[in-house]
Amino acid sequence: MNEPHKVIAKQYLQKIKAFKTYECNPEDPMSNSHLSWMLHVISCEIYDPAQESETKMNRWLGYVQGVMVSKGMIQVNEERDRTRAIFNGK
């Protein structure tokens, strides 16, 4: 079974048009391309999943979600309701 953070990361990559390109850019960590890169790492589309801990990937997802909220890409209440079943396994 997929880990919830991977499921959510893949959904964002498919849903958000701004995440079509990705690039690691620590100079601009709130850029869409950097957020997209983080989501690709979280979803294990790039890098070896054994290199990254699940807790780190959950922190990264929280960071990406926080930036997405600040940019108006998602709403906290809507995302909480939408992802509740994924995180609770229901």
N, CA, C and O atoms as a CHARMM CRD file, in Angstrom:
* protein
*
  360
    1    1 MET  N      0.84000  -1.18700   0.00000 PROA 1      0.00000
    2    1 MET  CA     0.00000   0.00000   0.00000 PROA 1      0.00000
    3    1 MET  C      0.88300   1.24800   0.00000 PROA 1      0.00000
    4    1 MET  O      1.94300   1.26300   0.62700 PROA 1      0.00000
    5    2 ASN  N      0.44700   2.28700  -0.70100 PROA 2      0.00000
    6    2 ASN  CA     1.20200   3.53700  -0.76800 PROA 2      0.00000
    7    2 ASN  C      1.15000   4.27000   0.56200 PROA 2      0.00000
    8    2 ASN  O      0.13700   4.24900   1.26000 PROA 2      0.00000
    9    3 GLU  N      2.24100   4.90700   0.89700 PROA 3      0.00000
   10    3 GLU  CA     2.24800   5.76700   2.06400 PROA 3      0.00000
   11    3 GLU  C      1.45700   7.02700   1.73100 PROA 3      0.00000
   12    3 GLU  O      1.51700   7.51300   0.60200 PROA 3      0.00000
   13    4 PRO  N      0.71200   7.56200   2.70400 PROA 4      0.00000
   14    4 PRO  CA    -0.13800   8.73000   2.42300 PROA 4      0.00000
   15    4 PRO  C      0.61300   9.91300   1.82800 PROA 4      0.00000
   16    4 PRO  O      0.09600  10.57600   0.92900 PROA 4      0.00000
   17    5 HSD  N      1.82100  10.19100   2.31100 PROA 5      0.00000
   18    5 HSD  CA     2.55500  11.35100   1.78500 PROA 5      0.00000
   19    5 HSD  C      2.86300  11.19100   0.30100 PROA 5      0.00000
   20    5 HSD  O      2.87800  12.17400  -0.44000 PROA 5      0.00000
   21    6 LYS  N      3.10800   9.95700  -0.13700 PROA 6      0.00000
   22    6 LYS  CA     3.36600   9.72100  -1.56300 PROA 6      0.00000
   23    6 LYS  C      2.09800   9.93000  -2.38600 PROA 6      0.00000
   24    6 LYS  O      2.13700  10.51800  -3.46600 PROA 6      0.00000
   25    7 VAL  N      0.98300   9.44500  -1.86300 PROA 7      0.00000
   26    7 VAL  CA    -0.29800   9.58400  -2.56200 PROA 7      0.00000
   27    7 VAL  C     -0.62900  11.06400  -2.75700 PROA 7      0.00000
   28    7 VAL  O     -0.98200  11.48800  -3.85700 PROA 7      0.00000
   29    8 ILE  N     -0.51400  11.83900  -1.68700 PROA 8      0.00000
   30    8 ILE  CA    -0.83800  13.26600  -1.75200 PROA 8      0.00000
   31    8 ILE  C      0.12200  13.99600  -2.69100 PROA 8      0.00000
   32    8 ILE  O     -0.30900  14.82500  -3.49300 PROA 8      0.00000
   33    9 ALA  N      1.41300  13.69500  -2.59900 PROA 9      0.00000
   34    9 ALA  CA     2.40100  14.34500  -3.47600 PROA 9      0.00000
   35    9 ALA  C      2.07400  14.07700  -4.94100 PROA 9      0.00000
   36    9 ALA  O      2.11600  14.99100  -5.76300 PROA 9      0.00000
   37   10 LYS  N      1.75200  12.84000  -5.26800 PROA 10     0.00000
   38   10 LYS  CA     1.41400  12.50500  -6.65700 PROA 10     0.00000
   39   10 LYS  C      0.15600  13.23500  -7.10700 PROA 10     0.00000
   40   10 LYS  O      0.07200  13.68000  -8.25100 PROA 10     0.00000
   41   11 GLN  N     -0.82100  13.36000  -6.21700 PROA 11     0.00000
   42   11 GLN  CA    -2.04400  14.08700  -6.56900 PROA 11     0.00000
   43   11 GLN  C     -1.74100  15.54900  -6.88300 PROA 11     0.00000
   44   11 GLN  O     -2.26800  16.09400  -7.85300 PROA 11     0.00000
   45   12 TYR  N     -0.90100  16.18600  -6.07900 PROA 12     0.00000
   46   12 TYR  CA    -0.54200  17.58200  -6.34400 PROA 12     0.00000
   47   12 TYR  C      0.18400  17.71400  -7.67800 PROA 12     0.00000
   48   12 TYR  O     -0.07000  18.65200  -8.43300 PROA 12     0.00000
   49   13 LEU  N      1.07900  16.78400  -7.96700 PROA 13     0.00000
   50   13 LEU  CA     1.81300  16.84900  -9.23600 PROA 13     0.00000
   51   13 LEU  C      0.86900  16.71900 -10.42500 PROA 13     0.00000
   52   13 LEU  O      1.08400  17.35400 -11.45700 PROA 13     0.00000
   53   14 GLN  N     -0.16800  15.90800 -10.29300 PROA 14     0.00000
   54   14 GLN  CA    -1.12800  15.72500 -11.38000 PROA 14     0.00000
   55   14 GLN  C     -2.10700  16.89300 -11.47400 PROA 14     0.00000
   56   14 GLN  O     -2.53300  17.26100 -12.56900 PROA 14     0.00000
   57   15 LYS  N     -2.46300  17.47100 -10.33600 PROA 15     0.00000
   58   15 LYS  CA    -3.52600  18.47200 -10.26200 PROA 15     0.00000
   59   15 LYS  C     -3.05400  19.90300 -10.54400 PROA 15     0.00000
   60   15 LYS  O     -3.76600  20.67000 -11.19300 PROA 15     0.00000
   61   16 ILE  N     -1.88400  20.25900 -10.07000 PROA 16     0.00000
   62   16 ILE  CA    -1.42300  21.64800 -10.12500 PROA 16     0.00000
   63   16 ILE  C     -0.55900  21.87000 -11.36700 PROA 16     0.00000
   64   16 ILE  O      0.55000  21.34400 -11.46300 PROA 16     0.00000
   65   17 LYS  N     -1.06900  22.64100 -12.30000 PROA 17     0.00000
   66   17 LYS  CA    -0.35100  22.88700 -13.55800 PROA 17     0.00000
   67   17 LYS  C      0.99900  23.56400 -13.33700 PROA 17     0.00000
   68   17 LYS  O      1.92300  23.36400 -14.12500 PROA 17     0.00000
   69   18 ALA  N      1.12300  24.35100 -12.29000 PROA 18     0.00000
   70   18 ALA  CA     2.37700  25.06300 -12.01300 PROA 18     0.00000
   71   18 ALA  C      3.51400  24.11500 -11.65900 PROA 18     0.00000
   72   18 ALA  O      4.67000  24.53600 -11.61300 PROA 18     0.00000
   73   19 PHE  N      3.21200  22.84600 -11.40800 PROA 19     0.00000
   74   19 PHE  CA     4.23400  21.88200 -11.00400 PROA 19     0.00000
   75   19 PHE  C      4.69200  20.98200 -12.14700 PROA 19     0.00000
   76   19 PHE  O      5.18200  19.88000 -11.90200 PROA 19     0.00000
   77   20 LYS  N      4.54400  21.43000 -13.38000 PROA 20     0.00000
   78   20 LYS  CA     4.92400  20.59500 -14.53000 PROA 20     0.00000
   79   20 LYS  C      6.43600  20.45700 -14.68000 PROA 20     0.00000
   80   20 LYS  O      6.91500  19.43700 -15.17500 PROA 20     0.00000
   81   21 THR  N      7.18700  21.46100 -14.26300 PROA 21     0.00000
   82   21 THR  CA     8.64900  21.37000 -14.32300 PROA 21     0.00000
   83   21 THR  C      9.18900  21.38700 -12.90200 PROA 21     0.00000
   84   21 THR  O      8.57000  21.94500 -11.99600 PROA 21     0.00000
   85   22 TYR  N     10.35000  20.76900 -12.71900 PROA 22     0.00000
   86   22 TYR  CA    10.93200  20.75700 -11.37800 PROA 22     0.00000
   87   22 TYR  C     12.43100  20.98500 -11.43200 PROA 22     0.00000
   88   22 TYR  O     13.11400  20.61800 -12.38800 PROA 22     0.00000
   89   23 GLU  N     12.91600  21.61200 -10.35800 PROA 23     0.00000
   90   23 GLU  CA    14.34100  21.89800 -10.23200 PROA 23     0.00000
   91   23 GLU  C     14.63900  22.15300  -8.75800 PROA 23     0.00000
   92   23 GLU  O     13.93400  22.91900  -8.10000 PROA 23     0.00000
   93   24 CYS  N     15.67200  21.52000  -8.24900 PROA 24     0.00000
   94   24 CYS  CA    16.13200  21.80300  -6.89200 PROA 24     0.00000
   95   24 CYS  C     16.71800  23.20600  -6.89400 PROA 24     0.00000
   96   24 CYS  O     17.70400  23.47200  -7.58100 PROA 24     0.00000
   97   25 ASN  N     16.11500  24.09700  -6.13000 PROA 25     0.00000
   98   25 ASN  CA    16.55200  25.48900  -6.12200 PROA 25     0.00000
   99   25 ASN  C     16.51200  26.03600  -4.69800 PROA 25     0.00000
  100   25 ASN  O     15.59700  26.78500  -4.35400 PROA 25     0.00000
  101   26 PRO  N     17.48800  25.67600  -3.86400 PROA 26     0.00000
  102   26 PRO  CA    17.48400  26.15300  -2.48000 PROA 26     0.00000
  103   26 PRO  C     17.60200  27.67200  -2.35300 PROA 26     0.00000
  104   26 PRO  O     17.32600  28.22600  -1.28900 PROA 26     0.00000
  105   27 GLU  N     18.01100  28.34700  -3.42900 PROA 27     0.00000
  106   27 GLU  CA    18.07400  29.81400  -3.41000 PROA 27     0.00000
  107   27 GLU  C     16.67300  30.42900  -3.42900 PROA 27     0.00000
  108   27 GLU  O     16.48200  31.56300  -2.98900 PROA 27     0.00000
  109   28 ASP  N     15.70000  29.68200  -3.93800 PROA 28     0.00000
  110   28 ASP  CA    14.31100  30.15100  -4.02100 PROA 28     0.00000
  111   28 ASP  C     13.38800  29.00300  -3.60400 PROA 28     0.00000
  112   28 ASP  O     12.69200  28.43300  -4.44400 PROA 28     0.00000
  113   29 PRO  N     13.38000  28.66000  -2.30600 PROA 29     0.00000
  114   29 PRO  CA    12.66900  27.46400  -1.85300 PROA 29     0.00000
  115   29 PRO  C     11.15000  27.53600  -1.95100 PROA 29     0.00000
  116   29 PRO  O     10.47300  26.52400  -1.76800 PROA 29     0.00000
  117   30 MET  N     10.60500  28.72000  -2.23700 PROA 30     0.00000
  118   30 MET  CA     9.15900  28.83200  -2.38700 PROA 30     0.00000
  119   30 MET  C      8.72700  28.86600  -3.85000 PROA 30     0.00000
  120   30 MET  O      7.54100  29.01700  -4.14400 PROA 30     0.00000
  121   31 SER  N      9.67700  28.72600  -4.76200 PROA 31     0.00000
  122   31 SER  CA     9.33000  28.73300  -6.18800 PROA 31     0.00000
  123   31 SER  C      8.55600  27.46900  -6.53700 PROA 31     0.00000
  124   31 SER  O      8.73300  26.42100  -5.91400 PROA 31     0.00000
  125   32 ASN  N      7.70300  27.58500  -7.53300 PROA 32     0.00000
  126   32 ASN  CA     6.91800  26.42300  -7.95600 PROA 32     0.00000
  127   32 ASN  C      7.80400  25.28200  -8.42500 PROA 32     0.00000
  128   32 ASN  O      7.49800  24.11800  -8.16600 PROA 32     0.00000
  129   33 SER  N      8.89200  25.59500  -9.10800 PROA 33     0.00000
  130   33 SER  CA     9.76600  24.52400  -9.59600 PROA 33     0.00000
  131   33 SER  C     10.44500  23.79500  -8.43800 PROA 33     0.00000
  132   33 SER  O     10.65200  22.58400  -8.51200 PROA 33     0.00000
  133   34 HSD  N     10.79400  24.51500  -7.37000 PROA 34     0.00000
  134   34 HSD  CA    11.40800  23.85900  -6.20900 PROA 34     0.00000
  135   34 HSD  C     10.36900  23.02500  -5.45900 PROA 34     0.00000
  136   34 HSD  O     10.66400  21.90900  -5.03000 PROA 34     0.00000
  137   35 LEU  N      9.15700  23.55800  -5.29800 PROA 35     0.00000
  138   35 LEU  CA     8.09100  22.78200  -4.65600 PROA 35     0.00000
  139   35 LEU  C      7.80600  21.52100  -5.45900 PROA 35     0.00000
  140   35 LEU  O      7.60600  20.44700  -4.89100 PROA 35     0.00000
  141   36 SER  N      7.78900  21.65300  -6.77000 PROA 36     0.00000
  142   36 SER  CA     7.57400  20.49700  -7.63900 PROA 36     0.00000
  143   36 SER  C      8.68400  19.47400  -7.45300 PROA 36     0.00000
  144   36 SER  O      8.41700  18.27300  -7.39800 PROA 36     0.00000
  145   37 TRP  N      9.92500  19.93500  -7.35800 PROA 37     0.00000
  146   37 TRP  CA    11.05400  19.02800  -7.11900 PROA 37     0.00000
  147   37 TRP  C     10.85600  18.27900  -5.80800 PROA 37     0.00000
  148   37 TRP  O     11.06400  17.06800  -5.73900 PROA 37     0.00000
  149   38 MET  N     10.44900  19.01100  -4.76100 PROA 38     0.00000
  150   38 MET  CA    10.21300  18.36500  -3.46700 PROA 38     0.00000
  151   38 MET  C      9.12200  17.30100  -3.58700 PROA 38     0.00000
  152   38 MET  O      9.25400  16.21300  -3.02600 PROA 38     0.00000
  153   39 LEU  N      8.05100  17.60800  -4.31200 PROA 39     0.00000
  154   39 LEU  CA     6.96800  16.63700  -4.49300 PROA 39     0.00000
  155   39 LEU  C      7.43700  15.41600  -5.27200 PROA 39     0.00000
  156   39 LEU  O      7.01300  14.29700  -4.98300 PROA 39     0.00000
  157   40 HSD  N      8.30400  15.61900  -6.25100 PROA 40     0.00000
  158   40 HSD  CA     8.86100  14.48100  -6.98600 PROA 40     0.00000
  159   40 HSD  C      9.70200  13.59800  -6.06700 PROA 40     0.00000
  160   40 HSD  O      9.65200  12.37300  -6.16900 PROA 40     0.00000
  161   41 VAL  N     10.46800  14.20700  -5.17600 PROA 41     0.00000
  162   41 VAL  CA    11.25600  13.42100  -4.21800 PROA 41     0.00000
  163   41 VAL  C     10.31800  12.67400  -3.27100 PROA 41     0.00000
  164   41 VAL  O     10.50800  11.48300  -3.02400 PROA 41     0.00000
  165   42 ILE  N      9.30500  13.36800  -2.74000 PROA 42     0.00000
  166   42 ILE  CA     8.36000  12.74400  -1.80800 PROA 42     0.00000
  167   42 ILE  C      7.67900  11.55000  -2.45300 PROA 42     0.00000
  168   42 ILE  O      7.51300  10.50900  -1.81800 PROA 42     0.00000
  169   43 SER  N      7.28500  11.69400  -3.70900 PROA 43     0.00000
  170   43 SER  CA     6.56000  10.61800  -4.39000 PROA 43     0.00000
  171   43 SER  C      7.48500   9.53700  -4.93400 PROA 43     0.00000
  172   43 SER  O      7.03400   8.58400  -5.56900 PROA 43     0.00000
  173   44 CYS  N      8.78400   9.69300  -4.68100 PROA 44     0.00000
  174   44 CYS  CA     9.81000   8.71800  -5.09000 PROA 44     0.00000
  175   44 CYS  C      9.95500   8.62000  -6.59700 PROA 44     0.00000
  176   44 CYS  O     10.39100   7.58900  -7.10900 PROA 44     0.00000
  177   45 GLU  N      9.59300   9.68300  -7.32100 PROA 45     0.00000
  178   45 GLU  CA     9.78500   9.69000  -8.76600 PROA 45     0.00000
  179   45 GLU  C     11.23400  10.00200  -9.12000 PROA 45     0.00000
  180   45 GLU  O     11.70200   9.65000 -10.20200 PROA 45     0.00000
  181   46 ILE  N     11.93600  10.65500  -8.21600 PROA 46     0.00000
  182   46 ILE  CA    13.37900  10.86700  -8.36800 PROA 46     0.00000
  183   46 ILE  C     14.02400  10.52900  -7.03300 PROA 46     0.00000
  184   46 ILE  O     13.40600  10.69200  -5.98100 PROA 46     0.00000
  185   47 TYR  N     15.22000  10.07500  -7.07300 PROA 47     0.00000
  186   47 TYR  CA    15.99300   9.65200  -5.90200 PROA 47     0.00000
  187   47 TYR  C     15.53000   8.28700  -5.38300 PROA 47     0.00000
  188   47 TYR  O     14.42400   7.82900  -5.67200 PROA 47     0.00000
  189   48 ASP  N     16.38700   7.67800  -4.63300 PROA 48     0.00000
  190   48 ASP  CA    16.12300   6.37700  -4.03000 PROA 48     0.00000
  191   48 ASP  C     15.34400   6.58700  -2.74000 PROA 48     0.00000
  192   48 ASP  O     15.80700   7.30200  -1.85100 PROA 48     0.00000
  193   49 PRO  N     14.15900   5.97200  -2.62200 PROA 49     0.00000
  194   49 PRO  CA    13.36200   6.18000  -1.41300 PROA 49     0.00000
  195   49 PRO  C     14.07500   5.75300  -0.13300 PROA 49     0.00000
  196   49 PRO  O     13.74100   6.23500   0.94900 PROA 49     0.00000
  197   50 ALA  N     15.04000   4.86600  -0.24300 PROA 50     0.00000
  198   50 ALA  CA    15.77000   4.42500   0.94600 PROA 50     0.00000
  199   50 ALA  C     16.63600   5.54500   1.51900 PROA 50     0.00000
  200   50 ALA  O     17.04000   5.48500   2.68000 PROA 50     0.00000
  201   51 GLN  N     16.92300   6.56800   0.70700 PROA 51     0.00000
  202   51 GLN  CA    17.75900   7.68300   1.16500 PROA 51     0.00000
  203   51 GLN  C     16.99900   8.64800   2.06700 PROA 51     0.00000
  204   51 GLN  O     17.61300   9.37000   2.85300 PROA 51     0.00000
  205   52 GLU  N     15.70100   8.67000   1.96800 PROA 52     0.00000
  206   52 GLU  CA    14.90000   9.65600   2.68300 PROA 52     0.00000
  207   52 GLU  C     13.96900   8.97400   3.67800 PROA 52     0.00000
  208   52 GLU  O     13.31100   7.99100   3.33600 PROA 52     0.00000
  209   53 SER  N     13.90600   9.48600   4.90200 PROA 53     0.00000
  210   53 SER  CA    13.03700   8.90000   5.91800 PROA 53     0.00000
  211   53 SER  C     11.58900   9.33400   5.69800 PROA 53     0.00000
  212   53 SER  O     11.32100  10.37700   5.10300 PROA 53     0.00000
  213   54 GLU  N     10.67400   8.52100   6.18400 PROA 54     0.00000
  214   54 GLU  CA     9.25500   8.84200   6.06600 PROA 54     0.00000
  215   54 GLU  C      8.92900  10.12000   6.84200 PROA 54     0.00000
  216   54 GLU  O      8.12700  10.93300   6.38200 PROA 54     0.00000
  217   55 THR  N      9.53700  10.30200   8.00300 PROA 55     0.00000
  218   55 THR  CA     9.26100  11.51900   8.77700 PROA 55     0.00000
  219   55 THR  C      9.74800  12.76600   8.03400 PROA 55     0.00000
  220   55 THR  O      9.09000  13.80600   8.06700 PROA 55     0.00000
  221   56 LYS  N     10.89300  12.66200   7.36900 PROA 56     0.00000
  222   56 LYS  CA    11.39000  13.79900   6.58600 PROA 56     0.00000
  223   56 LYS  C     10.42800  14.11200   5.44800 PROA 56     0.00000
  224   56 LYS  O     10.13900  15.27900   5.18300 PROA 56     0.00000
  225   57 MET  N      9.93400  13.08500   4.77600 PROA 57     0.00000
  226   57 MET  CA     9.02100  13.30200   3.66000 PROA 57     0.00000
  227   57 MET  C      7.71200  13.92500   4.14100 PROA 57     0.00000
  228   57 MET  O      7.12300  14.74300   3.43400 PROA 57     0.00000
  229   58 ASN  N      7.25100  13.55000   5.33200 PROA 58     0.00000
  230   58 ASN  CA     6.05000  14.17000   5.88700 PROA 58     0.00000
  231   58 ASN  C      6.29800  15.63700   6.23300 PROA 58     0.00000
  232   58 ASN  O      5.41400  16.47100   6.03800 PROA 58     0.00000
  233   59 ARG  N      7.48100  15.96300   6.74200 PROA 59     0.00000
  234   59 ARG  CA     7.82200  17.36900   7.01200 PROA 59     0.00000
  235   59 ARG  C      7.86600  18.15900   5.71000 PROA 59     0.00000
  236   59 ARG  O      7.36500  19.28100   5.64100 PROA 59     0.00000
  237   60 TRP  N      8.46300  17.57100   4.68500 PROA 60     0.00000
  238   60 TRP  CA     8.52300  18.23900   3.38400 PROA 60     0.00000
  239   60 TRP  C      7.12000  18.48600   2.84100 PROA 60     0.00000
  240   60 TRP  O      6.83100  19.56800   2.33100 PROA 60     0.00000
  241   61 LEU  N      6.25200  17.48900   2.95000 PROA 61     0.00000
  242   61 LEU  CA     4.88400  17.65500   2.46100 PROA 61     0.00000
  243   61 LEU  C      4.20400  18.79900   3.20800 PROA 61     0.00000
  244   61 LEU  O      3.51300  19.61400   2.59600 PROA 61     0.00000
  245   62 GLY  N      4.39400  18.86300   4.51500 PROA 62     0.00000
  246   62 GLY  CA     3.82100  19.96200   5.29300 PROA 62     0.00000
  247   62 GLY  C      4.34300  21.31400   4.83500 PROA 62     0.00000
  248   62 GLY  O      3.58800  22.28300   4.76300 PROA 62     0.00000
  249   63 TYR  N      5.63600  21.38000   4.52500 PROA 63     0.00000
  250   63 TYR  CA     6.22800  22.62400   4.01700 PROA 63     0.00000
  251   63 TYR  C      5.58300  23.00400   2.68800 PROA 63     0.00000
  252   63 TYR  O      5.15700  24.14400   2.50200 PROA 63     0.00000
  253   64 VAL  N      5.51400  22.05000   1.76800 PROA 64     0.00000
  254   64 VAL  CA     4.92500  22.31300   0.44900 PROA 64     0.00000
  255   64 VAL  C      3.48200  22.77800   0.61400 PROA 64     0.00000
  256   64 VAL  O      3.06200  23.74400  -0.02500 PROA 64     0.00000
  257   65 GLN  N      2.72600  22.09900   1.46300 PROA 65     0.00000
  258   65 GLN  CA     1.33200  22.48800   1.67100 PROA 65     0.00000
  259   65 GLN  C      1.23100  23.89700   2.25200 PROA 65     0.00000
  260   65 GLN  O      0.36100  24.67100   1.85400 PROA 65     0.00000
  261   66 GLY  N      2.11300  24.23000   3.18500 PROA 66     0.00000
  262   66 GLY  CA     2.09900  25.57200   3.76600 PROA 66     0.00000
  263   66 GLY  C      2.36300  26.65000   2.72600 PROA 66     0.00000
  264   66 GLY  O      1.70100  27.68900   2.71900 PROA 66     0.00000
  265   67 VAL  N      3.32400  26.40500   1.85500 PROA 67     0.00000
  266   67 VAL  CA     3.61700  27.37100   0.79500 PROA 67     0.00000
  267   67 VAL  C      2.44900  27.43400  -0.18500 PROA 67     0.00000
  268   67 VAL  O      2.08100  28.51300  -0.65100 PROA 67     0.00000
  269   68 MET  N      1.87100  26.28400  -0.49500 PROA 68     0.00000
  270   68 MET  CA     0.71900  26.27100  -1.39900 PROA 68     0.00000
  271   68 MET  C     -0.43800  27.07900  -0.81100 PROA 68     0.00000
  272   68 MET  O     -1.12400  27.79200  -1.54200 PROA 68     0.00000
  273   69 VAL  N     -0.66000  26.97500   0.48900 PROA 69     0.00000
  274   69 VAL  CA    -1.70400  27.77100   1.14300 PROA 69     0.00000
  275   69 VAL  C     -1.36800  29.25600   1.02400 PROA 69     0.00000
  276   69 VAL  O     -2.23400  30.06400   0.69000 PROA 69     0.00000
  277   70 SER  N     -0.11600  29.61500   1.29600 PROA 70     0.00000
  278   70 SER  CA     0.27200  31.03300   1.23500 PROA 70     0.00000
  279   70 SER  C      0.13300  31.60300  -0.17300 PROA 70     0.00000
  280   70 SER  O     -0.08300  32.80400  -0.33800 PROA 70     0.00000
  281   71 LYS  N      0.25600  30.75300  -1.18200 PROA 71     0.00000
  282   71 LYS  CA     0.12100  31.18900  -2.57600 PROA 71     0.00000
  283   71 LYS  C     -1.32300  31.10100  -3.07500 PROA 71     0.00000
  284   71 LYS  O     -1.60800  31.47900  -4.21200 PROA 71     0.00000
  285   72 GLY  N     -2.22700  30.60700  -2.23800 PROA 72     0.00000
  286   72 GLY  CA    -3.62400  30.48900  -2.63300 PROA 72     0.00000
  287   72 GLY  C     -3.90900  29.30900  -3.54900 PROA 72     0.00000
  288   72 GLY  O     -4.94700  29.27900  -4.21100 PROA 72     0.00000
  289   73 MET  N     -3.00600  28.33900  -3.59700 PROA 73     0.00000
  290   73 MET  CA    -3.18600  27.17200  -4.47000 PROA 73     0.00000
  291   73 MET  C     -4.13800  26.15100  -3.85400 PROA 73     0.00000
  292   73 MET  O     -4.83600  25.43600  -4.57400 PROA 73     0.00000
  293   74 ILE  N     -4.16700  26.08200  -2.53600 PROA 74     0.00000
  294   74 ILE  CA    -5.06100  25.17900  -1.81700 PROA 74     0.00000
  295   74 ILE  C     -5.60900  25.91800  -0.60400 PROA 74     0.00000
  296   74 ILE  O     -5.07300  26.94600  -0.19200 PROA 74     0.00000
  297   75 GLN  N     -6.68100  25.38000  -0.04400 PROA 75     0.00000
  298   75 GLN  CA    -7.29200  25.92100   1.16700 PROA 75     0.00000
  299   75 GLN  C     -7.15300  24.88800   2.28300 PROA 75     0.00000
  300   75 GLN  O     -7.35400  23.69600   2.05100 PROA 75     0.00000
  301   76 VAL  N     -6.81300  25.33100   3.47700 PROA 76     0.00000
  302   76 VAL  CA    -6.55200  24.41500   4.58900 PROA 76     0.00000
  303   76 VAL  C     -7.74800  23.50700   4.86500 PROA 76     0.00000
  304   76 VAL  O     -7.59300  22.28700   4.91400 PROA 76     0.00000
  305   77 ASN  N     -8.92700  24.07400   5.04500 PROA 77     0.00000
  306   77 ASN  CA   -10.09400  23.25700   5.39200 PROA 77     0.00000
  307   77 ASN  C    -10.44100  22.25700   4.29800 PROA 77     0.00000
  308   77 ASN  O    -10.76700  21.10600   4.58600 PROA 77     0.00000
  309   78 GLU  N    -10.37200  22.69000   3.05100 PROA 78     0.00000
  310   78 GLU  CA   -10.67400  21.78500   1.93600 PROA 78     0.00000
  311   78 GLU  C     -9.67300  20.63800   1.87600 PROA 78     0.00000
  312   78 GLU  O    -10.06000  19.48600   1.68000 PROA 78     0.00000
  313   79 GLU  N     -8.39500  20.94600   2.04300 PROA 79     0.00000
  314   79 GLU  CA    -7.36700  19.89700   1.99500 PROA 79     0.00000
  315   79 GLU  C     -7.49000  18.94600   3.17300 PROA 79     0.00000
  316   79 GLU  O     -7.32800  17.73500   3.01900 PROA 79     0.00000
  317   80 ARG  N     -7.77500  19.48900   4.34200 PROA 80     0.00000
  318   80 ARG  CA    -7.96500  18.62900   5.51300 PROA 80     0.00000
  319   80 ARG  C     -9.09500  17.63000   5.24700 PROA 80     0.00000
  320   80 ARG  O     -8.94300  16.43400   5.49700 PROA 80     0.00000
  321   81 ASP  N    -10.21100  18.12100   4.74600 PROA 81     0.00000
  322   81 ASP  CA   -11.34600  17.24100   4.46500 PROA 81     0.00000
  323   81 ASP  C    -11.03000  16.26400   3.33500 PROA 81     0.00000
  324   81 ASP  O    -11.39900  15.09200   3.40200 PROA 81     0.00000
  325   82 ARG  N    -10.35100  16.74500   2.30600 PROA 82     0.00000
  326   82 ARG  CA   -10.04900  15.90300   1.14500 PROA 82     0.00000
  327   82 ARG  C     -9.06100  14.79300   1.48000 PROA 82     0.00000
  328   82 ARG  O     -9.19000  13.67600   0.98100 PROA 82     0.00000
  329   83 THR  N     -8.08100  15.09200   2.31800 PROA 83     0.00000
  330   83 THR  CA    -7.01700  14.11600   2.58300 PROA 83     0.00000
  331   83 THR  C     -7.23900  13.27400   3.83200 PROA 83     0.00000
  332   83 THR  O     -6.48200  12.33700   4.08600 PROA 83     0.00000
  333   84 ARG  N     -8.24700  13.58900   4.59900 PROA 84     0.00000
  334   84 ARG  CA    -8.49200  12.86000   5.85300 PROA 84     0.00000
  335   84 ARG  C     -8.56800  11.35400   5.61800 PROA 84     0.00000
  336   84 ARG  O     -7.93200  10.58600   6.34000 PROA 84     0.00000
  337   85 ALA  N     -9.32400  10.92800   4.63800 PROA 85     0.00000
  338   85 ALA  CA    -9.47300   9.48800   4.37300 PROA 85     0.00000
  339   85 ALA  C     -8.15000   8.85400   3.95000 PROA 85     0.00000
  340   85 ALA  O     -7.89100   7.69200   4.26500 PROA 85     0.00000
  341   86 ILE  N     -7.32900   9.59600   3.25300 PROA 86     0.00000
  342   86 ILE  CA    -6.03600   9.05700   2.81300 PROA 86     0.00000
  343   86 ILE  C     -5.12600   8.83000   4.01300 PROA 86     0.00000
  344   86 ILE  O     -4.48000   7.78700   4.11400 PROA 86     0.00000
  345   87 PHE  N     -5.07300   9.79600   4.91700 PROA 87     0.00000
  346   87 PHE  CA    -4.20200   9.66200   6.08600 PROA 87     0.00000
  347   87 PHE  C     -4.75800   8.69500   7.12200 PROA 87     0.00000
  348   87 PHE  O     -3.99200   8.06100   7.84800 PROA 87     0.00000
  349   88 ASN  N     -6.07400   8.57500   7.20000 PROA 88     0.00000
  350   88 ASN  CA    -6.68100   7.64400   8.15600 PROA 88     0.00000
  351   88 ASN  C     -6.87600   6.25400   7.58000 PROA 88     0.00000
  352   88 ASN  O     -7.25000   5.33000   8.30200 PROA 88     0.00000
  353   89 GLY  N     -6.62900   6.09800   6.29500 PROA 89     0.00000
  354   89 GLY  CA    -6.77400   4.79200   5.65900 PROA 89     0.00000
  355   89 GLY  C     -8.20200   4.34900   5.46800 PROA 89     0.00000
  356   89 GLY  O     -8.48000   3.15100   5.44000 PROA 89     0.00000
  357   90 LYS  N     -9.11700   5.29700   5.33500 PROA 90     0.00000
  358   90 LYS  CA   -10.53100   4.95500   5.14900 PROA 90     0.00000
  359   90 LYS  C    -10.98900   5.38200   3.78200 PROA 90     0.00000
  360   90 LYS  O    -12.15200   5.18200   3.43000 PROA 90     0.00000
